[in-house]
Amino acid sequence: MTTDDRIRVVLVDDQQLFREGVAIMIDAQPDMQVVGRAGDGREAIAVIAETRPDVVLMDIRMPILDGVAATRELFTPAALAGRDKPLRVIVLTTFNLDLSAATAIRFGASGFLLKDSTPEFLAASVRAVHSGASVIAPAALGDLFGAVDADVQVTAPPAEFNLLSGRELTIFHPAARGLSNAEIATELFVSAHTVKSHISSILAKLGLRDRVQLVVFAHEHGLLDQRGG
């Protein structure tokens, strides 16, 4: 594997010792390299613009600009329009049910990791988000949002939601509850391939990146208790 093929990672944490420890672990992976470090969210924005990483490991709680606000800036329409390749963010937290982590995911992060995760799990998570997956199961995300949804303003779904067909709505709702393709197939008596095809269509119509963003969408727009026809 050449240097150009390796996953480019930026580390953002206000504790230098933690940053350096993670950097050693990342650089030890044959398919990864650390291309930048930052000690707060504001510095991270500049470092990310300069180094153009594939994956950012972003601490939640930092001075000057925290990880939630930094993640929000990274996924504004202007930031997305100026980027020639996808950027994935994994937020790092010390708490399992963390309102801040849920908020960062709403803004575009691909999931979160506990800061005491094993090096092996962290490396696997970097690879997963780089490939377009998430690092939190949709069902677990539903539990996380269920713990914090009282603080979230529910808004009406956008017009794109009306573009979903009746069959897509039928599949949207169990997917929003965090069911896997196999579980949805069993519940609706259809094939897993059919479910996968409809999920892809749903994501495209709603402009969503992945299943995690579908769960976020459902929570934000109060769609969890409805059922498609």
C-alpha positions as CSV (number, residue, x, y, z in Angstrom):
1,M,0.0,0.0,0.0
2,T,1.4,3.4,-1.0
3,T,1.3,6.5,1.2
4,D,-1.4,8.0,-1.1
5,D,-3.7,4.9,-0.4
6,R,-3.6,5.2,3.3
7,I,-6.5,6.6,5.3
8,R,-5.6,10.1,6.3
9,V,-6.6,10.9,9.9
10,V,-6.7,14.1,12.0
11,L,-6.7,13.9,15.8
12,V,-8.6,16.6,17.7
13,D,-8.3,16.5,21.5
14,D,-7.2,19.1,24.1
15,Q,-5.1,16.6,26.0
16,Q,-1.8,16.3,24.3
17,L,-0.9,13.0,26.0
18,F,-4.1,11.4,24.7
19,R,-3.5,12.8,21.2
20,E,0.0,11.4,21.0
21,G,-1.1,8.0,22.3
22,V,-3.8,7.7,19.7
23,A,-1.3,9.0,17.0
24,I,1.1,6.2,17.8
25,M,-1.6,3.6,17.5
26,I,-3.0,5.0,14.2
27,D,0.5,5.3,12.6
28,A,1.2,1.7,13.6
29,Q,-1.6,0.6,11.2
30,P,-0.3,-0.2,7.7
31,D,-3.4,1.4,6.1
32,M,-3.5,4.7,8.1
33,Q,-1.5,7.8,8.7
34,V,-2.0,10.8,11.0
35,V,-1.8,13.9,8.9
36,G,-2.7,16.5,11.5
37,R,-3.4,17.3,15.2
38,A,-5.4,20.0,16.9
39,G,-6.1,20.9,20.5
40,D,-9.5,22.6,20.1
41,G,-12.3,22.8,17.5
42,R,-11.2,26.2,16.0
43,E,-7.7,24.9,15.4
44,A,-9.2,21.7,14.0
45,I,-11.2,23.6,11.3
46,A,-7.9,25.1,10.1
47,V,-5.9,21.9,10.2
48,I,-8.6,19.9,8.4
49,A,-8.8,22.6,5.7
50,E,-5.0,22.3,5.2
51,T,-4.5,18.6,5.4
52,R,-7.8,17.3,3.8
53,P,-8.1,14.1,5.9
54,D,-10.5,11.2,5.3
55,V,-11.4,10.7,8.9
56,V,-11.4,13.0,11.9
57,L,-11.3,11.8,15.5
58,M,-13.0,14.6,17.4
59,D,-13.2,15.0,21.1
60,I,-16.5,16.4,22.4
61,R,-15.4,18.6,25.2
62,M,-12.7,21.1,24.4
63,P,-12.0,24.8,25.0
64,I,-12.5,27.7,22.5
65,L,-14.7,25.6,20.2
66,D,-16.0,22.2,21.3
67,G,-16.4,19.1,19.2
68,V,-20.1,19.5,18.5
69,A,-19.7,23.1,17.2
70,A,-16.7,22.1,15.1
71,T,-18.6,19.2,13.6
72,R,-21.5,21.5,12.8
73,E,-19.1,23.8,10.9
74,L,-17.6,20.9,9.0
75,F,-20.9,19.9,7.6
76,T,-22.5,23.2,6.6
77,P,-23.6,23.4,3.0
78,A,-20.7,25.8,2.2
79,A,-18.1,23.4,3.7
80,L,-19.6,20.4,1.9
81,A,-19.7,22.3,-1.4
82,G,-16.0,23.1,-1.2
83,R,-14.9,19.5,-0.5
84,D,-13.9,17.1,-3.3
85,K,-14.1,14.0,-1.2
86,P,-16.2,12.8,1.7
87,L,-15.1,13.7,5.3
88,R,-16.1,11.3,8.1
89,V,-16.1,12.4,11.7
90,I,-16.0,10.1,14.8
91,V,-16.7,11.9,18.0
92,L,-14.9,10.8,21.2
93,T,-16.7,10.9,24.5
94,T,-16.4,9.5,28.1
95,F,-20.2,8.9,28.4
96,N,-22.3,6.3,26.8
97,L,-25.6,8.2,26.6
98,D,-24.3,11.6,25.8
99,L,-26.5,14.4,24.5
100,S,-23.5,16.1,22.9
101,A,-22.6,13.0,21.0
102,A,-26.2,12.7,19.8
103,T,-26.1,16.3,18.7
104,A,-22.8,15.8,16.8
105,I,-24.4,12.9,15.0
106,R,-27.4,15.0,14.0
107,F,-24.9,17.5,12.5
108,G,-23.2,14.9,10.4
109,A,-20.8,12.7,12.5
110,S,-20.7,9.1,11.5
111,G,-20.9,7.9,15.2
112,F,-19.1,8.1,18.4
113,L,-16.6,6.1,20.4
114,L,-15.9,5.9,24.1
115,K,-12.5,7.2,24.9
116,D,-11.6,4.0,26.7
117,S,-12.3,1.9,23.5
118,T,-9.6,-0.6,22.7
119,P,-7.0,0.3,20.0
120,E,-8.3,-2.5,17.8
121,F,-11.9,-1.2,18.0
122,L,-10.8,2.3,17.3
123,A,-8.8,1.2,14.2
124,A,-11.7,-0.9,13.0
125,S,-14.0,2.1,13.4
126,V,-11.8,4.4,11.4
127,R,-11.8,1.8,8.6
128,A,-15.6,1.4,8.9
129,V,-16.4,5.1,8.5
130,H,-13.9,5.5,5.8
131,S,-15.8,2.9,3.8
132,G,-19.1,4.7,4.4
133,A,-20.4,2.8,7.3
134,S,-21.2,4.1,10.8
135,V,-19.7,3.2,14.2
136,I,-23.0,3.0,16.1
137,A,-25.7,0.6,15.2
138,P,-29.0,2.3,14.3
139,A,-30.8,0.5,17.1
140,A,-28.3,1.8,19.6
141,L,-28.7,5.2,18.1
142,G,-32.4,5.0,18.7
143,D,-31.7,4.3,22.4
144,L,-29.3,7.2,22.6
145,F,-31.8,9.6,21.0
146,G,-34.6,8.2,23.1
147,A,-32.7,9.4,26.2
148,V,-32.3,12.9,24.9
149,D,-35.2,13.6,22.6
150,A,-37.0,15.7,25.2
151,D,-34.5,18.4,24.4
152,V,-35.0,18.3,20.7
153,Q,-37.3,20.5,18.7
154,V,-39.4,18.4,16.3
155,T,-40.0,19.9,12.9
156,A,-42.3,18.9,10.0
157,P,-40.7,16.6,7.5
158,P,-39.4,18.2,4.3
159,A,-41.3,17.9,1.0
160,E,-38.9,15.1,-0.1
161,F,-40.6,12.8,2.4
162,N,-43.8,12.9,0.4
163,L,-41.8,11.4,-2.5
164,L,-41.6,8.0,-0.8
165,S,-43.8,5.3,-2.2
166,G,-46.2,3.3,0.0
167,R,-43.7,0.4,0.1
168,E,-40.8,2.7,0.9
169,L,-42.8,4.1,3.8
170,T,-43.5,0.6,5.1
171,I,-39.8,0.0,5.2
172,F,-38.8,3.5,6.4
173,H,-40.6,3.1,9.7
174,P,-38.9,-0.1,11.0
175,A,-35.6,1.1,9.6
176,A,-36.1,4.3,11.7
177,R,-36.6,2.1,14.8
178,G,-33.2,0.6,14.1
179,L,-34.2,-2.7,12.7
180,S,-31.7,-4.4,10.4
181,N,-32.5,-5.4,6.8
182,A,-33.0,-9.0,7.9
183,E,-35.3,-8.0,10.7
184,I,-37.3,-5.8,8.4
185,A,-37.6,-8.6,5.9
186,T,-38.9,-11.0,8.6
187,E,-41.4,-8.4,9.9
188,L,-42.7,-7.6,6.4
189,F,-42.4,-11.0,4.8
190,V,-40.1,-9.8,2.0
191,S,-36.6,-10.6,1.0
192,A,-33.6,-8.9,2.5
193,H,-32.5,-7.9,-1.0
194,T,-35.8,-6.1,-1.5
195,V,-35.4,-4.3,1.7
196,K,-31.8,-3.2,0.8
197,S,-33.0,-1.9,-2.6
198,H,-35.8,0.1,-1.0
199,I,-33.4,1.5,1.7
200,S,-31.1,2.7,-1.0
201,S,-34.0,4.4,-2.8
202,I,-35.2,6.0,0.5
203,L,-31.7,7.4,1.3
204,A,-31.4,8.8,-2.2
205,K,-34.8,10.5,-2.2
206,L,-34.2,12.0,1.3
207,G,-30.6,13.0,0.6
208,L,-29.4,11.0,3.5
209,R,-25.9,9.5,3.7
210,D,-26.6,6.2,5.6
211,R,-28.9,4.4,8.0
212,V,-27.7,6.4,11.0
213,Q,-28.8,9.6,9.2
214,L,-32.2,7.9,8.5
215,V,-32.7,7.4,12.3
216,V,-31.7,11.0,12.9
217,F,-34.2,12.2,10.3
218,A,-37.0,10.2,11.9
219,H,-36.3,11.6,15.3
220,E,-35.9,15.2,14.1
221,H,-39.3,15.0,12.3
222,G,-41.3,13.0,14.8
223,L,-41.8,10.0,12.5
224,L,-41.2,7.2,14.8
225,D,-44.7,6.3,15.8
226,Q,-46.2,6.3,12.3
227,R,-46.5,3.3,10.1
228,G,-46.4,3.2,6.3
229,G,-49.2,1.6,4.4
